[in-house]
Amino acid sequence: MTRRTYSLEFFPPRTAEGVEKLRAARRQLAQLKPAFCSVTFGAGGSTREGTLETVLEIRGEGVPATPHLSCVGSTRESIAAVLAQYRAHGIRHLIALRGDMPSGTVDAGEFRYANELVAFVRQETGDWFHIDVAAYPEMHPQAHSPYEDLANFRRKVEAGANSAITQYFFNPDAYFRFVDDCDGLGVRIPIVPGIMPIASASKLARFSDACGAEIPRWIRRRLEGYGDDTASIRAFGLDVVTDLCAKLVASGAPGLHFYTLNQASLTTTIWQRLGL
């Protein structure tokens, strides 16, 4: 059996204060010895330089680091330049995504879908990169049906993806059904669950509404019942997410990828509770 990978995700800070906060979070999280840390890439490449700077800084701290690459609103020329930049720095792993349209724009650019980006990366760089792509156990919010969504995922794999990381979810059955459905289509790459620690009920609701992740009714009601009691929300969230992770690992998930939101405490506690 392949060794499980436990990894973390950050976003490039936009302020000097954010840079310092992320450095402090990384110092704490580095003690967990993650397999890698990924760094997001803003809409239309809006954080392109910040993504690379953060990746190189993490790598300089002795932790493997992986940039995201999103293609919406981009040209082939601009994506080729980013790939050349990553290769020049010896980066061998990237997470290839379509990405969200930058606010106020209507031109999707020269790439409409992530499978086109994956195919372009392979065309330009051969097998240089290990490519991760996104998966949606509860269906991509813009897909018309689960069958269409599965077909889209298979196209990314056929284009050359090596593995996948899912959108976060709180229903483990959705993940295992998705993996089974992929297996039925002959798609058998590792699909690592994405994990979202719960720090705030309002933020979680906002994120989930935007990305199509379902918050089960019982969780939503419990969170609403705590009102502004932040300590109770965090304690409940730790129990819920730790239990989810334990079920996923016990049932054979190939790892876990934590969406840290540049915070250390919740991810650290969950990681330690699981004995990772």
ChimeraX commands (.cxc) that place a marker at each C-alpha (Angstrom):
marker #1 position 0.00,0.00,0.00 radius 0.5
marker #1 position 1.23,3.52,-0.84 radius 0.5
marker #1 position 2.30,5.59,2.16 radius 0.5
marker #1 position -0.39,8.08,3.19 radius 0.5
marker #1 position 0.38,11.77,2.65 radius 0.5
marker #1 position -0.68,14.41,5.15 radius 0.5
marker #1 position -0.35,17.93,3.80 radius 0.5
marker #1 position -1.29,21.57,4.40 radius 0.5
marker #1 position -2.56,24.47,2.30 radius 0.5
marker #1 position -1.77,28.18,2.68 radius 0.5
marker #1 position -2.61,31.30,0.69 radius 0.5
marker #1 position -0.08,34.05,-0.16 radius 0.5
marker #1 position -0.40,36.92,2.35 radius 0.5
marker #1 position -1.15,40.36,0.90 radius 0.5
marker #1 position 0.15,42.48,3.79 radius 0.5
marker #1 position 3.35,42.64,5.87 radius 0.5
marker #1 position 1.29,41.68,8.93 radius 0.5
marker #1 position -0.12,38.68,7.02 radius 0.5
marker #1 position 3.40,37.57,6.07 radius 0.5
marker #1 position 4.48,37.56,9.72 radius 0.5
marker #1 position 1.32,35.76,10.86 radius 0.5
marker #1 position 1.85,33.04,8.26 radius 0.5
marker #1 position 5.50,32.63,9.25 radius 0.5
marker #1 position 4.44,32.14,12.87 radius 0.5
marker #1 position 1.76,29.60,11.82 radius 0.5
marker #1 position 4.27,27.74,9.67 radius 0.5
marker #1 position 6.78,27.51,12.51 radius 0.5
marker #1 position 4.15,25.73,14.59 radius 0.5
marker #1 position 2.88,23.55,11.74 radius 0.5
marker #1 position 6.38,22.54,10.59 radius 0.5
marker #1 position 6.66,20.47,13.79 radius 0.5
marker #1 position 3.99,18.17,12.30 radius 0.5
marker #1 position 6.37,17.30,9.44 radius 0.5
marker #1 position 3.79,17.52,6.61 radius 0.5
marker #1 position 4.52,15.70,3.34 radius 0.5
marker #1 position 4.20,19.09,1.61 radius 0.5
marker #1 position 2.61,22.51,1.91 radius 0.5
marker #1 position 0.67,23.89,-1.05 radius 0.5
marker #1 position 0.22,27.59,-1.82 radius 0.5
marker #1 position -2.80,28.93,-3.70 radius 0.5
marker #1 position -2.68,30.98,-6.91 radius 0.5
marker #1 position -5.12,33.89,-7.12 radius 0.5
marker #1 position -7.77,34.36,-9.81 radius 0.5
marker #1 position -6.19,35.24,-13.15 radius 0.5
marker #1 position -2.74,34.82,-11.62 radius 0.5
marker #1 position -3.37,37.77,-9.27 radius 0.5
marker #1 position -1.05,36.33,-6.59 radius 0.5
marker #1 position 1.41,34.71,-9.02 radius 0.5
marker #1 position 4.54,36.33,-7.55 radius 0.5
marker #1 position 3.30,35.89,-3.98 radius 0.5
marker #1 position 2.66,32.20,-4.67 radius 0.5
marker #1 position 6.24,31.59,-5.81 radius 0.5
marker #1 position 7.75,33.74,-3.05 radius 0.5
marker #1 position 5.80,31.82,-0.40 radius 0.5
marker #1 position 6.71,28.44,-1.95 radius 0.5
marker #1 position 10.42,29.33,-1.98 radius 0.5
marker #1 position 10.30,30.62,1.59 radius 0.5
marker #1 position 8.62,27.42,2.82 radius 0.5
marker #1 position 11.16,25.35,0.95 radius 0.5
marker #1 position 13.94,27.40,2.53 radius 0.5
marker #1 position 12.55,26.37,5.91 radius 0.5
marker #1 position 13.13,22.73,5.00 radius 0.5
marker #1 position 9.53,21.78,4.14 radius 0.5
marker #1 position 8.51,20.57,0.64 radius 0.5
marker #1 position 6.31,23.18,-1.03 radius 0.5
marker #1 position 3.92,22.97,-3.97 radius 0.5
marker #1 position 2.44,25.87,-5.95 radius 0.5
marker #1 position -1.09,25.92,-7.27 radius 0.5
marker #1 position -1.57,26.94,-10.89 radius 0.5
marker #1 position -4.98,28.16,-12.05 radius 0.5
marker #1 position -5.62,28.91,-15.70 radius 0.5
marker #1 position -8.88,30.85,-15.98 radius 0.5
marker #1 position -8.34,34.31,-17.44 radius 0.5
marker #1 position -4.84,33.29,-18.61 radius 0.5
marker #1 position -3.11,32.87,-21.95 radius 0.5
marker #1 position -0.98,29.95,-23.07 radius 0.5
marker #1 position 1.99,32.30,-23.13 radius 0.5
marker #1 position 1.49,33.39,-19.51 radius 0.5
marker #1 position 1.01,29.83,-18.27 radius 0.5
marker #1 position 4.11,28.69,-20.19 radius 0.5
marker #1 position 6.07,31.49,-18.48 radius 0.5
marker #1 position 4.89,30.36,-15.03 radius 0.5
marker #1 position 5.81,26.73,-15.81 radius 0.5
marker #1 position 9.27,27.82,-16.96 radius 0.5
marker #1 position 9.67,29.83,-13.75 radius 0.5
marker #1 position 8.67,26.85,-11.61 radius 0.5
marker #1 position 11.04,24.55,-13.48 radius 0.5
marker #1 position 13.90,27.03,-13.13 radius 0.5
marker #1 position 13.46,26.79,-9.37 radius 0.5
marker #1 position 13.45,22.97,-9.48 radius 0.5
marker #1 position 9.77,22.67,-8.49 radius 0.5
marker #1 position 8.50,19.19,-9.44 radius 0.5
marker #1 position 4.96,19.12,-7.99 radius 0.5
marker #1 position 2.03,21.41,-8.78 radius 0.5
marker #1 position -1.71,21.56,-8.24 radius 0.5
marker #1 position -3.46,22.38,-11.53 radius 0.5
marker #1 position -6.88,24.02,-11.30 radius 0.5
marker #1 position -9.28,25.92,-13.50 radius 0.5
marker #1 position -9.76,28.55,-10.79 radius 0.5
marker #1 position -12.51,31.12,-10.33 radius 0.5
marker #1 position -13.09,33.98,-12.74 radius 0.5
marker #1 position -11.55,37.22,-11.45 radius 0.5
marker #1 position -14.27,39.54,-10.18 radius 0.5
marker #1 position -15.73,41.73,-12.92 radius 0.5
marker #1 position -14.28,39.79,-15.88 radius 0.5
marker #1 position -16.12,37.80,-18.52 radius 0.5
marker #1 position -13.19,36.50,-20.62 radius 0.5
marker #1 position -12.20,33.01,-19.46 radius 0.5
marker #1 position -8.93,33.28,-21.41 radius 0.5
marker #1 position -7.43,30.53,-23.53 radius 0.5
marker #1 position -8.20,27.70,-21.08 radius 0.5
marker #1 position -11.81,26.91,-20.21 radius 0.5
marker #1 position -11.32,23.77,-18.15 radius 0.5
marker #1 position -8.69,22.23,-15.90 radius 0.5
marker #1 position -8.20,19.24,-18.22 radius 0.5
marker #1 position -6.98,21.69,-20.89 radius 0.5
marker #1 position -4.45,23.08,-18.41 radius 0.5
marker #1 position -3.24,19.58,-17.45 radius 0.5
marker #1 position -2.85,18.66,-21.13 radius 0.5
marker #1 position -0.90,21.89,-21.75 radius 0.5
marker #1 position 1.42,21.25,-18.78 radius 0.5
marker #1 position 2.16,17.76,-20.12 radius 0.5
marker #1 position 2.67,19.14,-23.65 radius 0.5
marker #1 position 5.10,21.79,-22.40 radius 0.5
marker #1 position 6.97,19.86,-19.71 radius 0.5
marker #1 position 6.42,16.12,-20.24 radius 0.5
marker #1 position 6.71,14.23,-16.97 radius 0.5
marker #1 position 8.63,16.96,-15.13 radius 0.5
marker #1 position 5.72,17.69,-12.77 radius 0.5
marker #1 position 3.66,15.49,-10.48 radius 0.5
marker #1 position 0.22,17.00,-11.10 radius 0.5
marker #1 position -2.58,17.11,-8.56 radius 0.5
marker #1 position -6.07,18.18,-9.64 radius 0.5
marker #1 position -9.29,19.00,-7.77 radius 0.5
marker #1 position -12.12,16.54,-7.09 radius 0.5
marker #1 position -15.64,17.28,-5.87 radius 0.5
marker #1 position -17.26,14.45,-3.86 radius 0.5
marker #1 position -20.49,16.48,-3.59 radius 0.5
marker #1 position -20.32,17.65,-7.23 radius 0.5
marker #1 position -18.78,20.84,-8.61 radius 0.5
marker #1 position -21.27,23.69,-8.08 radius 0.5
marker #1 position -21.33,24.45,-11.81 radius 0.5
marker #1 position -21.77,20.85,-13.00 radius 0.5
marker #1 position -25.22,19.90,-14.29 radius 0.5
marker #1 position -25.17,16.36,-12.89 radius 0.5
marker #1 position -22.94,13.97,-10.94 radius 0.5
marker #1 position -22.35,12.04,-14.18 radius 0.5
marker #1 position -21.11,15.16,-15.97 radius 0.5
marker #1 position -18.88,15.95,-13.00 radius 0.5
marker #1 position -17.36,12.46,-13.02 radius 0.5
marker #1 position -16.76,12.72,-16.76 radius 0.5
marker #1 position -14.98,16.04,-16.21 radius 0.5
marker #1 position -12.81,14.49,-13.51 radius 0.5
marker #1 position -11.92,11.56,-15.76 radius 0.5
marker #1 position -10.86,14.02,-18.50 radius 0.5
marker #1 position -8.37,15.60,-16.09 radius 0.5
marker #1 position -6.93,12.20,-15.23 radius 0.5
marker #1 position -6.74,11.16,-18.89 radius 0.5
marker #1 position -4.97,14.45,-19.66 radius 0.5
marker #1 position -2.18,13.45,-17.27 radius 0.5
marker #1 position -3.10,14.07,-13.62 radius 0.5
marker #1 position -1.25,11.86,-11.11 radius 0.5
marker #1 position -3.46,12.37,-8.06 radius 0.5
marker #1 position -6.28,14.56,-6.73 radius 0.5
marker #1 position -7.26,16.57,-3.67 radius 0.5
marker #1 position -10.95,17.04,-2.91 radius 0.5
marker #1 position -13.02,20.02,-1.98 radius 0.5
marker #1 position -13.74,19.84,1.74 radius 0.5
marker #1 position -16.82,17.96,2.94 radius 0.5
marker #1 position -18.31,16.74,6.21 radius 0.5
marker #1 position -20.09,13.60,4.98 radius 0.5
marker #1 position -17.59,10.73,4.58 radius 0.5
marker #1 position -20.12,8.68,2.59 radius 0.5
marker #1 position -20.00,11.30,-0.17 radius 0.5
marker #1 position -16.25,10.83,-0.46 radius 0.5
marker #1 position -16.35,7.03,-0.52 radius 0.5
marker #1 position -19.18,7.01,-3.06 radius 0.5
marker #1 position -17.16,9.34,-5.28 radius 0.5
marker #1 position -14.08,7.10,-5.04 radius 0.5
marker #1 position -16.21,4.03,-5.83 radius 0.5
marker #1 position -17.79,5.79,-8.82 radius 0.5
marker #1 position -14.34,6.76,-10.11 radius 0.5
marker #1 position -13.16,3.17,-9.68 radius 0.5
marker #1 position -16.17,2.04,-11.71 radius 0.5
marker #1 position -14.97,4.30,-14.54 radius 0.5
marker #1 position -11.45,2.89,-14.33 radius 0.5
marker #1 position -10.11,6.06,-12.68 radius 0.5
marker #1 position -7.81,4.82,-9.92 radius 0.5
marker #1 position -5.47,7.64,-8.97 radius 0.5
marker #1 position -5.09,8.54,-5.26 radius 0.5
marker #1 position -7.90,10.93,-4.22 radius 0.5
marker #1 position -6.93,12.70,-0.99 radius 0.5
marker #1 position -9.72,14.24,1.10 radius 0.5
marker #1 position -9.54,17.99,1.68 radius 0.5
marker #1 position -10.23,18.89,5.32 radius 0.5
marker #1 position -11.59,22.21,6.60 radius 0.5
marker #1 position -11.20,22.86,10.35 radius 0.5
marker #1 position -14.16,24.77,11.81 radius 0.5
marker #1 position -13.16,28.08,13.42 radius 0.5
marker #1 position -16.22,30.21,12.73 radius 0.5
marker #1 position -19.83,29.32,11.91 radius 0.5
marker #1 position -20.34,32.39,9.72 radius 0.5
marker #1 position -17.11,31.91,7.75 radius 0.5
marker #1 position -17.84,28.24,7.22 radius 0.5
marker #1 position -21.34,29.03,5.92 radius 0.5
marker #1 position -19.96,31.68,3.58 radius 0.5
marker #1 position -17.20,29.43,2.20 radius 0.5
marker #1 position -19.59,26.50,1.81 radius 0.5
marker #1 position -22.24,28.53,-0.02 radius 0.5
marker #1 position -19.56,29.78,-2.41 radius 0.5
marker #1 position -17.95,26.40,-3.20 radius 0.5
marker #1 position -20.95,24.08,-2.99 radius 0.5
marker #1 position -19.75,22.11,0.04 radius 0.5
marker #1 position -22.67,20.83,2.10 radius 0.5
marker #1 position -22.83,21.47,5.83 radius 0.5
marker #1 position -25.05,18.66,7.20 radius 0.5
marker #1 position -28.15,20.04,8.89 radius 0.5
marker #1 position -27.21,18.69,12.33 radius 0.5
marker #1 position -23.84,20.44,12.18 radius 0.5
marker #1 position -25.35,23.71,10.97 radius 0.5
marker #1 position -27.99,23.65,13.74 radius 0.5
marker #1 position -25.44,22.91,16.45 radius 0.5
marker #1 position -23.24,25.76,15.23 radius 0.5
marker #1 position -26.22,28.14,15.13 radius 0.5
marker #1 position -27.11,27.07,18.68 radius 0.5
marker #1 position -23.74,28.24,20.00 radius 0.5
marker #1 position -24.39,31.81,18.81 radius 0.5
marker #1 position -21.28,33.91,19.48 radius 0.5
marker #1 position -19.69,31.36,21.83 radius 0.5
marker #1 position -16.42,31.00,19.91 radius 0.5
marker #1 position -14.89,28.53,22.36 radius 0.5
marker #1 position -17.84,26.13,22.04 radius 0.5
marker #1 position -17.85,26.44,18.24 radius 0.5
marker #1 position -14.15,25.57,18.09 radius 0.5
marker #1 position -14.50,22.68,20.57 radius 0.5
marker #1 position -17.46,21.22,18.67 radius 0.5
marker #1 position -15.68,21.75,15.35 radius 0.5
marker #1 position -12.59,19.94,16.60 radius 0.5
marker #1 position -14.69,16.94,17.62 radius 0.5
marker #1 position -16.59,16.84,14.30 radius 0.5
marker #1 position -13.53,17.21,12.06 radius 0.5
marker #1 position -11.32,14.86,14.08 radius 0.5
marker #1 position -14.04,12.19,13.92 radius 0.5
marker #1 position -14.39,12.74,10.15 radius 0.5
marker #1 position -10.63,12.39,9.63 radius 0.5
marker #1 position -10.45,9.25,11.77 radius 0.5
marker #1 position -13.23,7.61,9.73 radius 0.5
marker #1 position -11.55,8.56,6.44 radius 0.5
marker #1 position -8.14,7.21,7.46 radius 0.5
marker #1 position -9.60,4.03,9.01 radius 0.5
marker #1 position -11.51,3.33,5.80 radius 0.5
marker #1 position -8.50,3.67,3.52 radius 0.5
marker #1 position -8.23,7.31,2.40 radius 0.5
marker #1 position -4.71,7.85,0.96 radius 0.5
marker #1 position -4.04,10.87,3.19 radius 0.5
marker #1 position -5.53,14.18,4.34 radius 0.5
marker #1 position -4.98,17.73,3.03 radius 0.5
marker #1 position -5.79,20.48,5.55 radius 0.5
marker #1 position -7.09,23.88,4.43 radius 0.5
marker #1 position -5.38,25.86,7.21 radius 0.5
marker #1 position -6.53,29.38,6.20 radius 0.5
marker #1 position -3.03,30.38,7.40 radius 0.5
marker #1 position -3.90,29.40,10.99 radius 0.5
marker #1 position -2.05,26.75,13.00 radius 0.5
marker #1 position -3.96,25.87,16.15 radius 0.5
marker #1 position -6.96,23.87,14.88 radius 0.5
marker #1 position -5.01,21.85,12.32 radius 0.5
marker #1 position -2.31,21.12,14.90 radius 0.5
marker #1 position -4.86,19.89,17.45 radius 0.5
marker #1 position -6.66,17.65,14.94 radius 0.5
marker #1 position -3.33,16.26,13.67 radius 0.5
marker #1 position -2.21,15.47,17.23 radius 0.5
marker #1 position -5.55,13.92,18.21 radius 0.5
marker #1 position -5.25,11.59,15.21 radius 0.5
marker #1 position -1.71,10.64,16.19 radius 0.5
marker #1 position -0.33,11.50,12.76 radius 0.5
marker link #1:1,2 radius 0.2
marker link #1:2,3 radius 0.2
marker link #1:3,4 radius 0.2
marker link #1:4,5 radius 0.2
marker link #1:5,6 radius 0.2
marker link #1:6,7 radius 0.2
marker link #1:7,8 radius 0.2
marker link #1:8,9 radius 0.2
marker link #1:9,10 radius 0.2
marker link #1:10,11 radius 0.2
marker link #1:11,12 radius 0.2
marker link #1:12,13 radius 0.2
marker link #1:13,14 radius 0.2
marker link #1:14,15 radius 0.2
marker link #1:15,16 radius 0.2
marker link #1:16,17 radius 0.2
marker link #1:17,18 radius 0.2
marker link #1:18,19 radius 0.2
marker link #1:19,20 radius 0.2
marker link #1:20,21 radius 0.2
marker link #1:21,22 radius 0.2
marker link #1:22,23 radius 0.2
marker link #1:23,24 radius 0.2
marker link #1:24,25 radius 0.2
marker link #1:25,26 radius 0.2
marker link #1:26,27 radius 0.2
marker link #1:27,28 radius 0.2
marker link #1:28,29 radius 0.2
marker link #1:29,30 radius 0.2
marker link #1:30,31 radius 0.2
marker link #1:31,32 radius 0.2
marker link #1:32,33 radius 0.2
marker link #1:33,34 radius 0.2
marker link #1:34,35 radius 0.2
marker link #1:35,36 radius 0.2
marker link #1:36,37 radius 0.2
marker link #1:37,38 radius 0.2
marker link #1:38,39 radius 0.2
marker link #1:39,40 radius 0.2
marker link #1:40,41 radius 0.2
marker link #1:41,42 radius 0.2
marker link #1:42,43 radius 0.2
marker link #1:43,44 radius 0.2
marker link #1:44,45 radius 0.2
marker link #1:45,46 radius 0.2
marker link #1:46,47 radius 0.2
marker link #1:47,48 radius 0.2
marker link #1:48,49 radius 0.2
marker link #1:49,50 radius 0.2
marker link #1:50,51 radius 0.2
marker link #1:51,52 radius 0.2
marker link #1:52,53 radius 0.2
marker link #1:53,54 radius 0.2
marker link #1:54,55 radius 0.2
marker link #1:55,56 radius 0.2
marker link #1:56,57 radius 0.2
marker link #1:57,58 radius 0.2
marker link #1:58,59 radius 0.2
marker link #1:59,60 radius 0.2
marker link #1:60,61 radius 0.2
marker link #1:61,62 radius 0.2
marker link #1:62,63 radius 0.2
marker link #1:63,64 radius 0.2
marker link #1:64,65 radius 0.2
marker link #1:65,66 radius 0.2
marker link #1:66,67 radius 0.2
marker link #1:67,68 radius 0.2
marker link #1:68,69 radius 0.2
marker link #1:69,70 radius 0.2
marker link #1:70,71 radius 0.2
marker link #1:71,72 radius 0.2
marker link #1:72,73 radius 0.2
marker link #1:73,74 radius 0.2
marker link #1:74,75 radius 0.2
marker link #1:75,76 radius 0.2
marker link #1:76,77 radius 0.2
marker link #1:77,78 radius 0.2
marker link #1:78,79 radius 0.2
marker link #1:79,80 radius 0.2
marker link #1:80,81 radius 0.2
marker link #1:81,82 radius 0.2
marker link #1:82,83 radius 0.2
marker link #1:83,84 radius 0.2
marker link #1:84,85 radius 0.2
marker link #1:85,86 radius 0.2
marker link #1:86,87 radius 0.2
marker link #1:87,88 radius 0.2
marker link #1:88,89 radius 0.2
marker link #1:89,90 radius 0.2
marker link #1:90,91 radius 0.2
marker link #1:91,92 radius 0.2
marker link #1:92,93 radius 0.2
marker link #1:93,94 radius 0.2
marker link #1:94,95 radius 0.2
marker link #1:95,96 radius 0.2
marker link #1:96,97 radius 0.2
marker link #1:97,98 radius 0.2
marker link #1:98,99 radius 0.2
marker link #1:99,100 radius 0.2
marker link #1:100,101 radius 0.2
marker link #1:101,102 radius 0.2
marker link #1:102,103 radius 0.2
marker link #1:103,104 radius 0.2
marker link #1:104,105 radius 0.2
marker link #1:105,106 radius 0.2
marker link #1:106,107 radius 0.2
marker link #1:107,108 radius 0.2
marker link #1:108,109 radius 0.2
marker link #1:109,110 radius 0.2
marker link #1:110,111 radius 0.2
marker link #1:111,112 radius 0.2
marker link #1:112,113 radius 0.2
marker link #1:113,114 radius 0.2
marker link #1:114,115 radius 0.2
marker link #1:115,116 radius 0.2
marker link #1:116,117 radius 0.2
marker link #1:117,118 radius 0.2
marker link #1:118,119 radius 0.2
marker link #1:119,120 radius 0.2
marker link #1:120,121 radius 0.2
marker link #1:121,122 radius 0.2
marker link #1:122,123 radius 0.2
marker link #1:123,124 radius 0.2
marker link #1:124,125 radius 0.2
marker link #1:125,126 radius 0.2
marker link #1:126,127 radius 0.2
marker link #1:127,128 radius 0.2
marker link #1:128,129 radius 0.2
marker link #1:129,130 radius 0.2
marker link #1:130,131 radius 0.2
marker link #1:131,132 radius 0.2
marker link #1:132,133 radius 0.2
marker link #1:133,134 radius 0.2
marker link #1:134,135 radius 0.2
marker link #1:135,136 radius 0.2
marker link #1:136,137 radius 0.2
marker link #1:137,138 radius 0.2
marker link #1:138,139 radius 0.2
marker link #1:139,140 radius 0.2
marker link #1:140,141 radius 0.2
marker link #1:141,142 radius 0.2
marker link #1:142,143 radius 0.2
marker link #1:143,144 radius 0.2
marker link #1:144,145 radius 0.2
marker link #1:145,146 radius 0.2
marker link #1:146,147 radius 0.2
marker link #1:147,148 radius 0.2
marker link #1:148,149 radius 0.2
marker link #1:149,150 radius 0.2
marker link #1:150,151 radius 0.2
marker link #1:151,152 radius 0.2
marker link #1:152,153 radius 0.2
marker link #1:153,154 radius 0.2
marker link #1:154,155 radius 0.2
marker link #1:155,156 radius 0.2
marker link #1:156,157 radius 0.2
marker link #1:157,158 radius 0.2
marker link #1:158,159 radius 0.2
marker link #1:159,160 radius 0.2
marker link #1:160,161 radius 0.2
marker link #1:161,162 radius 0.2
marker link #1:162,163 radius 0.2
marker link #1:163,164 radius 0.2
marker link #1:164,165 radius 0.2
marker link #1:165,166 radius 0.2
marker link #1:166,167 radius 0.2
marker link #1:167,168 radius 0.2
marker link #1:168,169 radius 0.2
marker link #1:169,170 radius 0.2
marker link #1:170,171 radius 0.2
marker link #1:171,172 radius 0.2
marker link #1:172,173 radius 0.2
marker link #1:173,174 radius 0.2
marker link #1:174,175 radius 0.2
marker link #1:175,176 radius 0.2
marker link #1:176,177 radius 0.2
marker link #1:177,178 radius 0.2
marker link #1:178,179 radius 0.2
marker link #1:179,180 radius 0.2
marker link #1:180,181 radius 0.2
marker link #1:181,182 radius 0.2
marker link #1:182,183 radius 0.2
marker link #1:183,184 radius 0.2
marker link #1:184,185 radius 0.2
marker link #1:185,186 radius 0.2
marker link #1:186,187 radius 0.2
marker link #1:187,188 radius 0.2
marker link #1:188,189 radius 0.2
marker link #1:189,190 radius 0.2
marker link #1:190,191 radius 0.2
marker link #1:191,192 radius 0.2
marker link #1:192,193 radius 0.2
marker link #1:193,194 radius 0.2
marker link #1:194,195 radius 0.2
marker link #1:195,196 radius 0.2
marker link #1:196,197 radius 0.2
marker link #1:197,198 radius 0.2
marker link #1:198,199 radius 0.2
marker link #1:199,200 radius 0.2
marker link #1:200,201 radius 0.2
marker link #1:201,202 radius 0.2
marker link #1:202,203 radius 0.2
marker link #1:203,204 radius 0.2
marker link #1:204,205 radius 0.2
marker link #1:205,206 radius 0.2
marker link #1:206,207 radius 0.2
marker link #1:207,208 radius 0.2
marker link #1:208,209 radius 0.2
marker link #1:209,210 radius 0.2
marker link #1:210,211 radius 0.2
marker link #1:211,212 radius 0.2
marker link #1:212,213 radius 0.2
marker link #1:213,214 radius 0.2
marker link #1:214,215 radius 0.2
marker link #1:215,216 radius 0.2
marker link #1:216,217 radius 0.2
marker link #1:217,218 radius 0.2
marker link #1:218,219 radius 0.2
marker link #1:219,220 radius 0.2
marker link #1:220,221 radius 0.2
marker link #1:221,222 radius 0.2
marker link #1:222,223 radius 0.2
marker link #1:223,224 radius 0.2
marker link #1:224,225 radius 0.2
marker link #1:225,226 radius 0.2
marker link #1:226,227 radius 0.2
marker link #1:227,228 radius 0.2
marker link #1:228,229 radius 0.2
marker link #1:229,230 radius 0.2
marker link #1:230,231 radius 0.2
marker link #1:231,232 radius 0.2
marker link #1:232,233 radius 0.2
marker link #1:233,234 radius 0.2
marker link #1:234,235 radius 0.2
marker link #1:235,236 radius 0.2
marker link #1:236,237 radius 0.2
marker link #1:237,238 radius 0.2
marker link #1:238,239 radius 0.2
marker link #1:239,240 radius 0.2
marker link #1:240,241 radius 0.2
marker link #1:241,242 radius 0.2
marker link #1:242,243 radius 0.2
marker link #1:243,244 radius 0.2
marker link #1:244,245 radius 0.2
marker link #1:245,246 radius 0.2
marker link #1:246,247 radius 0.2
marker link #1:247,248 radius 0.2
marker link #1:248,249 radius 0.2
marker link #1:249,250 radius 0.2
marker link #1:250,251 radius 0.2
marker link #1:251,252 radius 0.2
marker link #1:252,253 radius 0.2
marker link #1:253,254 radius 0.2
marker link #1:254,255 radius 0.2
marker link #1:255,256 radius 0.2
marker link #1:256,257 radius 0.2
marker link #1:257,258 radius 0.2
marker link #1:258,259 radius 0.2
marker link #1:259,260 radius 0.2
marker link #1:260,261 radius 0.2
marker link #1:261,262 radius 0.2
marker link #1:262,263 radius 0.2
marker link #1:263,264 radius 0.2
marker link #1:264,265 radius 0.2
marker link #1:265,266 radius 0.2
marker link #1:266,267 radius 0.2
marker link #1:267,268 radius 0.2
marker link #1:268,269 radius 0.2
marker link #1:269,270 radius 0.2
marker link #1:270,271 radius 0.2
marker link #1:271,272 radius 0.2
marker link #1:272,273 radius 0.2
marker link #1:273,274 radius 0.2
marker link #1:274,275 radius 0.2
marker link #1:275,276 radius 0.2
view
